[in-house]
Amino acid sequence: MLRERSTADEWMDDASATEAEFGSALADLERINRMSLAYRPVLRWLDRVAEAGGPRRLSVLDVGAGGGDMLEAVAAWGAKRGVALDVAGLDRSPWAASHAEKRGRPGRWITADLFDLDPAERFDVVLCSLFAHHLPDPVLVRFLRWMDARATRGWLISDLHRHPVPWAFVWAGVRVLRMDPMVVHDSTVSIARGFTRADWEKALREAGVEAEIRWAFPFRWQVGKIRA
């Protein structure tokens, strides 16, 4: 169990999901993000970007942005740091943009498959938090090249460590908290689709991309690059 990445489907990736189903799942995922400290490693990485170049303005793209809660955290980081931000969220589900708009999340929204984005469009920073595990290995390799080409100052993928401890903790937690059925199903599938350090080393090698791999609490891997 969990020796290899799972190829099981996540219900959230089903295009037939209704707006109500998708929105309910996003609301519970935001609860999980807060409780699991999902924002903290991303914001600490942004601190490193700010310290490396001292930018006063940054354009930021969040890939697989869901309901925009990460963009909200990033916007708050920018306000605290005194960095003016131009933020955008990319998600192929039309319900993601609707959910973000209803909650007053900042930034513009791009509803598209990430590989259909205008090749000429670049951003200072490209973020991807808890989305990469949705991608099968060959697509992940292509995605790494895509990230490296899109970001002028730096890019970061923050995603799940595949391990029995978080799997068991999440299995119990989503049931105790009576979360949405889609979240109950997808939560442990997401961990089973997650990564080990060896997975990231292999993917980067196949992509021909150089990047830093760091461990982040709790049970996260950070893969990315900061350009001087």
N, C-alpha and C positions, 0 to 999 in steps of 0.2 A: 504493500500500500504506500503510495506517494513516492515510490522510487523514481518514477518517470512522470512527466507532465501529463495530466489527464486531457483527453480530447472530448469529454462530455460537454454537451451544450448547456449554456446558461439561458434561462427563460427571458432574461432582459434583452438578449440578442434577437429574440423572435419579433420580426417586423409586424406580426399580427396583434401584438399587445395593444390594448386600448389606452387612450390617454389617462383614464382613471386608474388602470392597473399600473401603468408606468409611473404616474405621479405618486401613487401610494408607496411604491417601491423606492422611489427617489427620496421621499420624506424619511423613510426608515434608514436608508443608506446614509443620509446626512447625520442621523443620530449615531450610527456606527462610526462615521468619520470623526465625530466629536469625541466619542467615548474612547476610540482607539488612537487618538492623537495623530490622525492622518495628516493634519495641516502642518504640524510642527516641523517634521524633517524637510518639507518643501520650503517653508519660510526660513529655516536656518540656512538652507542652500542659497536662497535669495540674499541673505545676509552676506554670504561669501562673494556673491556676484557684486554686491554694492561695495564691499571692501576692496575687491580686486580692481574695480574701475572707477568708483566714485560717480556713477551716472546720476544725473538729475532728472532724466526722463528715460523710460523704458517702454517698449511695446512688448506685450506678453500674450502668447497664445496658449490656452489650455486645451489639450487634445483629449477627447473623450470626456468632455466637461460635465456631463450629466445635468444636474439642476443648477449648476453655477456656484455651489457653496465654496469650492476652492477659490474661484475668482473673487468671491466676497472676502475671503481671508487674505488673499493677495492684495486686494485694494486697501484693506485695513493696514497691511504691512507697509504699503507705499505711503499712506498718509502718516504713519508713525515715523517712517524713515525720511520723509520729506522728498520722496521720489515721485514725480508725476508719472502716472501710468496710463497707457493706452491698452486696455485689456480686451481680449476676444476669446470666446468659447467656441470650440468646434465639436459637434456631435451629429451623427447621421440621423438620430431620431428626431422627428419634428416635435415630439412631446417634450423633449429636453428644453428647447427654446421657450415653449409655452410655460413650462414649470418655472424656469428662471425669471421670465417676465412677470409672472404672478407674484413672485417673491421679491421683486424689485432688485434683482441681482445686477451688478454693474457690467458695463461692456457691451460690445456688439456680438451678435450670435451668427455663426456660420453653420447652416444645416447642410451637411454634405459628407460623403465618404472622404476620409482624409487624403487619399491618393488622387481625388478629383480636384483638390484645391489648386488654384492658379499657380503654376510652377514659378512664376515670377514673384509671388508674394513671400516676403521674408519678415522675420520678427527678431527683435533683440534676444528674446528669451522664449523658448518653447518648453512647456511643462506637460507632463503626462503622469497623473497620479491615479493608480489603481485601475488602469485601463489596459495596459500592455498584456496582461494575462488573458485577455479575451482573444488574442491573436495566436494562431497556430505558428509553429516554429518558422516555416518558410516566409510567412508574412511578417513575423517579428524581425527577421533579418532585413527585409526590405524596409521596415519601419525605422530601424536604426539608421540606415542610410538616409532616409527621409528626414529624420530629426537632425542629423548632422548637417544636412544641406540647408535646412530652413532657418537655423538659429545663427545669428551673427555674433552674439556675445556668449551664449551658452545654452545648453539644454539639459533637462533632467527627466529621468523616468524613476518614479518611486512606486514600488510594487511589492507584492506579497512574497514572503518566504514560505516555500512549501515544506511543511513540517507537521508531525502529528500533534504537537502541543497546541498551536493556534487552531488547528482543525477541530480538536476536541473542545477547546474553549468556546469557539464560535458556534459549534453545533449545539452546545448547551445554552449559550447566551441568547441566541435568536429565538429559542423556544421559551425560555424563562420570560423574556421580554415580550412574547407574543407578537413578533414582528410579522410583516406582510408575507404571505405565502411565497411570493417570488423571491423575496430576500432569504427566507428560510431555505429554499431550494438552492439558490445561487451562492449563498455564503460559503458553504463548504466546497462546492464545485470550484469557486474562485480560488480557494487555497490549493486545491488539488491541481489547478491549472497554473499555479504560481511557480516560483523559480528557486533554484539553488545558485550558489556562486558559480558552480561549474556550468550551469545552463547559460548564465550570462557571459562567461568567458567564451564558450563555444559560439554563441550567437554573434558576439562582437568579432570574433575571429572570422566567421563566415561572411560577415558584413564588410570586413576590411575597415572597421571603424575603431579608432582608439578612444577609450573613455575610462573614467575612474569608476571603480565598483566599491561602494561603501555599505557597511551594515548600519541600519538605523532602528532604534527602539520604537515600537515593539514589533519584531518579526517583519522587518521591511528590508528591501535592498534598494539602494540608490545608485543608479547608473547614469553618468552624465559627463559633461565637459564644461569647463569655464575657459573662455578664450580671453587672453590678455588684451 
